[in-house]
């Protein structure tokens, strides 16, 4: 269980990064929104993982 959440978070980060890279050429603001949302999701996963471990 302790490796499942980081793996899911990494997969979501990769999907967000690819989506932002595709969007960046057309709409920079949308790419920034996707990246900032991805950072928020990463922070939430980090909190969830630390709460499970400790």
Short mmCIF file of the C-alpha atoms (twelve columns), coordinates in Angstrom:
data_MODEL
# 
_entry.id   MODEL 
# 
loop_
_atom_site.group_PDB 
_atom_site.id 
_atom_site.type_symbol 
_atom_site.label_atom_id 
_atom_site.label_alt_id 
_atom_site.label_comp_id 
_atom_site.label_asym_id 
_atom_site.label_seq_id 
_atom_site.Cartn_x 
_atom_site.Cartn_y 
_atom_site.Cartn_z 
_atom_site.pdbx_PDB_model_num 
ATOM 1  C CA . UNK A 1  0.000  0.000  0.000   1 
ATOM 2  C CA . UNK A 2  2.791  2.433  0.786   1 
ATOM 3  C CA . UNK A 3  4.136  2.259  -2.784  1 
ATOM 4  C CA . UNK A 4  0.759  2.454  -4.495  1 
ATOM 5  C CA . UNK A 5  0.020  6.117  -3.719  1 
ATOM 6  C CA . UNK A 6  3.408  7.425  -4.919  1 
ATOM 7  C CA . UNK A 7  3.067  5.342  -8.085  1 
ATOM 8  C CA . UNK A 8  -0.372 6.807  -8.774  1 
ATOM 9  C CA . UNK A 9  0.952  10.300 -8.068  1 
ATOM 10 C CA . UNK A 10 3.838  9.755  -10.488 1 
ATOM 11 C CA . UNK A 11 1.472  8.541  -13.200 1 
ATOM 12 C CA . UNK A 12 -0.771 11.572 -12.727 1 
ATOM 13 C CA . UNK A 13 2.249  13.872 -12.828 1 
ATOM 14 C CA . UNK A 14 3.374  12.315 -16.103 1 
ATOM 15 C CA . UNK A 15 -0.102 12.702 -17.611 1 
ATOM 16 C CA . UNK A 16 -0.288 16.330 -16.452 1 
ATOM 17 C CA . UNK A 17 3.176  17.049 -17.826 1 
ATOM 18 C CA . UNK A 18 2.317  15.633 -21.247 1 
ATOM 19 C CA . UNK A 19 -0.983 17.529 -21.292 1 
ATOM 20 C CA . UNK A 20 0.800  20.760 -20.362 1 
ATOM 21 C CA . UNK A 21 3.443  20.210 -23.035 1 
ATOM 22 C CA . UNK A 22 0.744  19.729 -25.670 1 
ATOM 23 C CA . UNK A 23 -1.226 22.751 -24.460 1 
ATOM 24 C CA . UNK A 24 1.791  25.035 -24.171 1 
ATOM 25 C CA . UNK A 25 2.102  25.499 -27.918 1 
ATOM 26 C CA . UNK A 26 -1.512 26.629 -28.245 1 
ATOM 27 C CA . UNK A 27 -2.494 28.142 -24.907 1 
ATOM 28 C CA . UNK A 28 0.152  28.971 -22.322 1 
ATOM 29 C CA . UNK A 29 -2.296 29.897 -19.584 1 
ATOM 30 C CA . UNK A 30 -4.032 26.523 -19.855 1 
ATOM 31 C CA . UNK A 31 -0.659 24.786 -19.616 1 
ATOM 32 C CA . UNK A 32 0.167  26.749 -16.468 1 
ATOM 33 C CA . UNK A 33 -3.203 25.848 -14.969 1 
ATOM 34 C CA . UNK A 34 -2.609 22.165 -15.678 1 
ATOM 35 C CA . UNK A 35 0.861  22.306 -14.133 1 
ATOM 36 C CA . UNK A 36 -0.288 24.192 -11.043 1 
ATOM 37 C CA . UNK A 37 -3.157 21.752 -10.564 1 
ATOM 38 C CA . UNK A 38 -0.659 18.933 -10.876 1 
ATOM 39 C CA . UNK A 39 1.457  20.481 -8.123  1 
ATOM 40 C CA . UNK A 40 -1.597 20.727 -5.888  1 
ATOM 41 C CA . UNK A 41 -2.431 17.076 -6.532  1 
ATOM 42 C CA . UNK A 42 1.172  16.093 -5.753  1 
ATOM 43 C CA . UNK A 43 0.989  17.962 -2.446  1 
ATOM 44 C CA . UNK A 44 -2.253 16.199 -1.559  1 
ATOM 45 C CA . UNK A 45 -0.726 12.808 -2.372  1 
ATOM 46 C CA . UNK A 46 2.319  13.687 -0.271  1 
ATOM 47 C CA . UNK A 47 0.105  14.541 2.702   1 
ATOM 48 C CA . UNK A 48 -1.928 11.359 2.252   1 
ATOM 49 C CA . UNK A 49 1.191  9.202  2.049   1 
ATOM 50 C CA . UNK A 50 2.784  10.750 5.138   1 
ATOM 51 C CA . UNK A 51 -0.453 10.340 7.097   1 
ATOM 52 C CA . UNK A 52 -0.557 6.647  6.196   1 
ATOM 53 C CA . UNK A 53 3.103  6.050  7.033   1 
ATOM 54 C CA . UNK A 54 3.123  7.990  10.295  1 
# 
